[in-house]
Amino acid sequence: MCKRCSLHGHLSRLCFLALIAAVLGGHWTDDLLLPPDLLPYAIRANPELKQRCLEDKKCPVKKDFLNSAKCWGYETDCDFADSYSADKLQCPGSSNWPNARTKQDQMTLFNRQTDFLHVQERLFDMKPICSSTSEDGSSLVCSDHLRYCRAKNIYFDFKSLNAATSTRYRDNVIQPGQVGGRCDQFDSKLLKERSDHMSYLQSWAHELQYFESHKSFRVSNQNCDVIFERPTVIIKLDAAVNMYHHFCDFINLYASQHINGSFSTDIDIVWWDTFSGGFVDSMFGATWKAFTNRRPVELISLDGKKVCFKDAMLPLLARQRLGLYYNMPVVDGCHGSGLFHAFCHHLLHRLGVKQRGPLKGKVRITLLSRGTQYRRILNENKVSACLPLALFSVFANELHVYSLSS
C-alpha cells in the first residue's frame, strides 16, 4: 500500500533485480515462482509469456509444449484430453446421481463441481457493470451473484466502519454513497440482479449493492485519503483458527488467480475483517507468503478513510452456495481434481515445503491430539501405545492442540 509510488524508484529496483539475476545466472521464469509441473501451463496460457519463451533459447519450457493444445481446463478451446486434469481426474466407481448416468456425464459433473470447469463457469459468466473508455475511468466486471469481481479506479468510504466498536462478519460497513467510481456506462439493473446472494462469505453483494457512478470522481489525492497503486486483492475471510475453514479462503483465492490470469506476488492484500481486534492469523498466517510478498493490510487500519483502488480483485469467497471446498457437492465414484492438485503443488513450492520421503518400509503417522470437549480422542493413550507394535517401522508424532475451535 502506498500514497504515491515512485516510477523512477520502481524502475531502479527492476534494473537492480535484473542485474542480480544476470550475475547469479538466474532465468526470468524463476521470477514466476511456479513449480516445474505448473510452469509450462502458466506460460502457455499467457500470450506474452508464451511468445517470450518461444524467442528464448534458454526457456525451460519445451517449444513442443508451447505449440501444443495443452491447457489448464477452463480455456474456451480446451479439450479435456489436453487439460491439466486429464491424467488426474478419474471416476472408477458408479454413481446414482440423475445427471451422471454415463461415465462421461459423471466425469464432467465432477469437473464442474471440483475442478477447472468450476473456474470456467465463473469466468464465462463475467459481465460489465461499470465500464469506461478513458484510462483513468472506472470499471467493474463481476460474475453471477457477485461472487467474483474485477475493478479499476473505484473507491470505498469506510466512515461507517467505526472500528473501535465493530463486530465480526458485519454486512453494513458500506452504506449508500460510500462505494463507486466514474463510469461511461453503468448497468444499475444488472448490479441489482446480481446482488441476490446476500451473505457475508457468499458474495460481494453487501459491499457493492450501493455502487454509484460520479462524473467528477478521479483517483487522486484530492478525492482519496489512501490510494492503492499496486494490484490489490480485497478478501473477506473465514475463521483463521480452523484449518478447514481457513483453507476455504486459500483454495478460492487460488482459483480466483486463475480467473484473473495472474499469480504475481507483487500485490497488496486487504483483509476485509470487520472485528475491532483485526484478523489474527497466528496459526496459518505463513500461507499468505504464497500470494503476496507484502504484509496484508487490515481493514480496521482504514477506518474513517476514503480508500481508492487502481486495480482490485474481489475473489471467490469461502462459503459460496454450491461453492468450492465448503458447500461443495461431489458426485460419488470420482477422485483426482486437477485444480486441487495444482493448488497443493503451487502452495508447497512457494512456501518452500520439502517432501522428506516416503521412506522404504516405514510409515509416518501424525496423531492430532485435541484437548477440546468434543474433538478429543477418548482412548488416545491406547492408540499411542499400539503404534510401535505395527507391522511397519513407524515414525509417530503427536501434535497437541488445545486452542483450535471445537
C-alpha positions in Angstrom: 0.0 0.0 0.0 1.3 3.5 -0.7 0.1 7.0 -1.2 2.1 7.5 -4.4 4.6 5.1 -5.8 7.7 6.4 -7.5 8.1 5.2 -11.0 11.8 6.0 -11.0 12.3 4.0 -7.8 10.3 1.1 -9.2 12.4 1.0 -12.4 15.6 1.2 -10.4 14.5 -1.8 -8.4 13.7 -3.7 -11.5 17.1 -2.9 -13.1 18.8 -3.9 -9.8 17.0 -7.2 -9.8 17.8 -7.8 -13.4 21.4 -7.2 -12.7 21.4 -9.6 -9.8 19.7 -12.2 -11.9 22.3 -11.8 -14.7 25.2 -12.1 -12.2 23.7 -15.2 -10.5 22.7 -16.8 -13.8 19.0 -16.9 -13.0 16.3 -17.1 -15.6 13.3 -14.9 -15.9 11.0 -17.9 -15.5 12.4 -18.2 -11.9 10.7 -15.0 -11.0 7.3 -16.5 -11.7 7.8 -18.7 -8.6 5.9 -21.6 -10.1 6.8 -25.3 -9.7 8.1 -27.2 -12.7 4.9 -29.1 -13.4 2.8 -25.9 -13.4 5.2 -23.6 -15.2 4.5 -24.8 -18.7 0.8 -24.4 -18.4 1.1 -20.9 -16.9 3.4 -19.8 -19.7 1.4 -21.3 -22.5 -1.8 -19.7 -21.2 -0.3 -16.2 -21.2 0.3 -14.9 -24.8 3.1 -12.6 -23.8 5.0 -15.1 -21.7 4.5 -17.8 -24.4 6.0 -15.5 -27.1 8.9 -14.6 -24.9 9.6 -18.2 -24.2 9.4 -19.1 -27.9 12.0 -16.5 -28.6 14.3 -17.5 -25.7 16.6 -20.4 -26.4 17.2 -20.9 -22.6 13.5 -21.1 -21.8 13.0 -24.3 -19.8 9.6 -25.0 -21.3 9.9 -27.0 -24.5 8.6 -25.5 -27.7 6.7 -28.6 -28.5 4.6 -28.0 -25.4 4.1 -24.3 -26.2 2.9 -25.2 -29.7 0.6 -28.0 -28.5 -3.0 -27.7 -27.4 -2.2 -28.2 -23.7 -4.3 -26.1 -21.4 -5.5 -25.7 -17.8 -9.0 -26.8 -18.4 -11.1 -23.6 -18.4 -10.0 -22.0 -21.7 -12.6 -21.7 -24.5 -10.8 -24.1 -26.9 -9.5 -26.6 -24.3 -10.4 -30.2 -24.8 -10.4 -32.3 -21.6 -7.8 -34.7 -23.1 -5.4 -31.7 -23.4 -6.1 -30.3 -19.9 -4.0 -30.4 -16.8 -6.6 -32.7 -15.2 -6.6 -35.3 -18.0 -4.3 -37.8 -16.2 -5.6 -37.0 -12.7 -9.4 -36.9 -12.8 -10.8 -40.5 -12.5 -14.3 -42.0 -11.9 -13.7 -45.7 -11.3 -16.9 -46.0 -9.2 -20.5 -45.8 -10.2 -23.0 -43.0 -9.4 -26.7 -42.8 -8.7 -26.9 -39.1 -9.5 -29.6 -38.5 -12.1 -27.3 -36.2 -14.2 -24.4 -38.7 -14.1 -25.8 -41.8 -15.6 -23.0 -42.3 -18.1 -19.3 -42.3 -17.3 -18.7 -39.2 -19.4 -21.5 -37.3 -17.6 -20.1 -38.4 -14.3 -16.6 -37.1 -15.1 -18.0 -33.8 -16.5 -20.1 -33.3 -13.4 -17.1 -33.9 -11.1 -15.1 -31.5 -13.2 -17.7 -28.8 -12.9 -18.0 -29.3 -9.1 -14.4 -29.6 -8.1 -12.1 -28.9 -11.0 -11.2 -26.3 -13.7 -14.7 -26.4 -15.2 -15.8 -24.8 -12.0 -13.3 -21.9 -12.8 -14.6 -21.8 -16.3 -18.2 -21.3 -15.3 -17.2 -18.3 -13.1 -15.0 -16.9 -15.9 -17.6 -17.3 -18.7 -20.4 -15.5 -16.8 -18.5 -12.3 -16.2 -20.4 -9.2 -17.3 -19.5 -5.5 -17.1 -21.5 -3.4 -14.5 -19.4 -0.3 -15.0 -17.2 0.5 -17.9 -15.2 3.4 -19.3 -13.2 4.2 -22.4 -10.7 6.5 -20.6 -7.6 5.3 -18.9 -8.5 7.0 -15.6 -12.1 5.9 -15.8 -13.6 3.1 -13.7 -14.6 -0.5 -14.5 -16.4 -3.2 -12.5 -16.8 -6.6 -14.0 -18.5 -9.4 -12.0 -19.6 -13.0 -12.2 -23.1 -14.1 -11.5 -24.3 -13.4 -7.9 -21.3 -11.0 -7.5 -19.2 -14.0 -6.4 -16.1 -12.6 -8.1 -15.3 -9.1 -9.4 -12.5 -7.2 -11.0 -12.4 -3.4 -10.7 -10.3 -0.4 -11.7 -10.3 3.1 -10.3 -13.0 2.6 -7.7 -13.4 3.7 -4.1 -14.8 2.6 -0.7 -15.5 5.1 2.0 -15.1 3.5 5.5 -16.6 6.3 7.6 -19.3 3.8 8.8 -16.8 1.2 9.9 -16.3 2.6 13.4 -13.5 0.1 14.1 -13.3 0.6 17.8 -16.7 -1.0 18.4 -17.0 -3.1 15.2 -18.0 -6.7 15.4 -17.1 -9.6 13.1 -18.9 -10.5 9.9 -20.7 -7.2 9.6 -22.7 -6.6 6.4 -23.4 -2.9 6.9 -20.0 -1.4 6.6 -20.7 0.2 3.2 -23.7 2.5 3.1 -25.3 4.5 0.2 -22.7 6.9 -1.2 -19.8 5.0 0.1 -18.8 3.0 -3.0 -18.4 3.9 -6.6 -16.4 5.2 -9.5 -16.7 7.1 -12.8 -18.4 5.1 -15.5 -19.2 5.9 -19.1 -21.7 3.0 -19.0 -23.3 1.9 -15.7 -25.7 -1.0 -15.6 -27.6 -0.5 -12.3 -30.2 -3.1 -13.3 -27.5 -5.8 -13.7 -26.0 -4.8 -10.4 -29.3 -5.3 -8.7 -30.0 -8.6 -10.4 -26.6 -10.0 -9.4 -26.9 -8.8 -5.8 -29.2 -11.8 -4.9 -26.8 -13.8 -2.7 -26.8 -11.5 0.4 -24.5 -13.3 2.8 -21.1 -12.2 4.2 -19.0 -15.1 2.9 -21.1 -16.0 -0.2 -20.7 -12.9 -2.3 -19.7 -9.2 -2.6 -23.4 -8.1 -2.7 -23.4 -6.2 0.6 -20.3 -4.3 -0.3 -21.2 -3.4 -3.9 -25.0 -3.0 -3.8 -24.8 0.8 -3.4 -22.2 1.3 -6.2 -22.7 4.6 -8.0 -21.1 6.5 -10.9 -19.9 10.0 -10.3 -18.8 12.2 -13.2 -16.4 14.2 -11.1 -14.6 11.2 -9.5 -11.0 10.7 -10.2 -8.4 8.6 -8.3 -6.4 11.5 -6.8 -5.1 12.9 -3.5 -8.0 15.3 -3.5 -10.6 12.5 -3.7 -8.8 9.8 -1.8 -7.3 9.5 1.7 -5.4 6.4 0.7 -4.6 5.1 -2.8 -3.6 1.5 -3.5 -1.4 1.8 -6.6 -0.5 -1.9 -7.0 -2.9 -4.6 -8.0 -4.9 -5.4 -4.8 -6.8 -8.4 -3.5 -9.6 -7.4 -1.2 -10.7 -10.6 0.6 -13.3 -11.4 3.3 -12.1 -14.2 5.5 -13.4 -17.3 7.2 -12.2 -18.5 10.6 -8.4 -18.4 11.0 -8.4 -20.8 14.0 -9.6 -23.7 11.9 -7.5 -25.2 9.1 -10.5 -26.5 7.1 -12.3 -23.1 7.2 -9.2 -21.0 6.5 -8.1 -23.1 3.6 -11.5 -22.5 2.1 -10.1 -18.9 1.8 -6.9 -20.1 0.1 -8.3 -22.5 -2.4 -10.8 -20.0 -3.6 -8.2 -17.3 -3.8 -6.0 -19.6 -5.9 -9.0 -20.3 -8.2 -9.6 -16.6 -8.4 -6.0 -16.1 -9.6 -6.7 -18.4 -12.5 -9.8 -16.3 -13.4 -7.7 -13.2 -13.1 -4.9 -14.7 -15.2 -2.1 -13.7 -12.8 -0.1 -15.3 -10.0 2.1 -12.4 -9.2 3.2 -11.8 -5.5 3.9 -8.2 -6.3 0.4 -7.2 -4.9 -1.3 -5.8 -1.9 -3.9 -7.7 0.1 -6.6 -6.1 2.2 -8.0 -8.3 4.9 -11.7 -7.3 5.0 -12.3 -8.3 8.6 -14.7 -6.1 10.5 -13.7 -7.2 14.0 -12.3 -4.4 16.2 -9.3 -6.6 17.1 -8.5 -7.2 13.5 -7.8 -10.6 11.7 -5.4 -12.7 13.9 -3.7 -15.4 11.8 -1.1 -16.8 14.1 -1.6 -20.5 13.1 -1.7 -20.3 9.3 -0.5 -16.8 8.5 2.6 -18.1 6.8 0.4 -19.3 3.9 -0.1 -15.7 2.7 3.5 -15.7 1.5 2.3 -17.9 -1.4 0.2 -15.0 -2.6 2.0 -11.8 -1.7 5.5 -10.6 -0.7 4.0 -7.9 1.5 2.2 -7.8 4.8 -1.6 -7.8 4.3 -3.4 -4.6 5.3 -6.0 -4.7 8.0 -9.4 -3.2 7.2 -9.5 -1.6 10.7 -6.4 0.4 9.7 -8.5 2.1 7.0 -11.2 3.2 9.5 -12.9 6.5 8.5 -10.9 6.9 5.3 -11.9 7.1 1.7 -9.8 4.4 0.0 -9.2 4.2 -3.7 -8.0 1.2 -5.7 -6.5 1.5 -9.1 -6.6 -2.3 -9.8 -8.6 -4.5 -7.5 -9.8 -8.1 -7.4 -12.6 -9.3 -5.2 -12.1 -13.1 -5.2 -14.4 -16.0 -4.8 -15.3 -16.4 -1.1 -15.1 -19.3 1.3 -18.8 -20.2 1.7 -20.5 -19.7 -1.7 -23.7 -21.6 -2.4 -22.6 -24.9 -4.0 -19.1 -23.4 -3.9 -15.6 -24.7 -3.9 -14.5 -26.8 -0.9 -17.1 -25.5 1.6 -20.7 -26.3 0.5 -19.2 -28.3 -2.4 -21.5 -31.2 -3.6 -19.4 -34.0 -5.0 -20.7 -36.8 -7.3 -19.8 -40.2 -5.9 -17.4 -42.5 -7.7 -14.8 -39.9 -8.7 -11.5 -38.5 -7.4 -8.5 -36.6 -8.5 -9.2 -32.9 -9.0 -6.5 -31.2 -11.1 -7.4 -27.8 -9.5 -6.7 -29.1 -6.0 -3.6 -30.9 -7.2 -2.3 -27.7 -8.8 -3.2 -25.7 -5.6 -1.2 -28.2 -3.5 1.9 -28.0 -5.6 1.7 -24.3 -6.0 1.4 -23.8 -2.3 4.2 -26.2 -1.3 6.6 -24.7 -3.9 6.0 -21.1 -2.9 6.3 -21.9 0.8 9.4 -23.9 0.3 8.0 -27.0 1.9 10.2 -30.0 1.1 9.0 -33.6 1.0 11.2 -35.9 3.0 10.2 -39.3 2.0 8.4 -41.6 1.5 10.9 -43.9 3.3 11.1 -47.5 2.2 9.4 -49.9 4.7 8.3 -47.1 7.0 5.0 -45.3 7.7 4.9 -41.8 9.0 1.9 -41.2 11.3 0.9 -37.9 12.9 -1.7 -38.1 15.7 -3.6 -34.9 16.1 -4.3 -34.6 19.8 -7.2 -32.3 20.5 -7.9 -31.0 24.0 -11.4 -29.7 23.5 -14.5 -31.5 24.8 -16.0 -32.8 21.6 -12.8 -33.4 19.5 -10.5 -35.3 21.8 -9.8 -39.0 21.3 -11.1 -40.9 24.4 -8.7 -43.8 24.1 -5.7 -41.7 22.8 -3.3 -43.4 25.2 -4.1 -46.8 24.0 -3.8 -45.7 20.3 -0.4 -44.2 21.0 0.8 -47.3 22.8 -0.2 -49.5 19.8 1.7 -47.6 17.2 5.1 -49.1 17.8 3.5 -52.6 17.5 2.5 -52.1 13.9 3.9 -54.4 11.1 6.0 -51.5 9.7 8.6 -49.4 11.4 6.6 -46.3 12.4 7.6 -42.7 12.9 4.9 -41.4 15.2 4.5 -37.7 16.0 1.8 -36.4 18.4 0.7 -32.8 17.7 -1.0 -31.4 20.8 -3.6 -28.7 20.1 -5.8 -27.1 22.7 -6.7 -23.8 21.1 -8.4 -24.8 17.9 -12.1 -24.2 17.6 -14.2 -27.1 18.8 
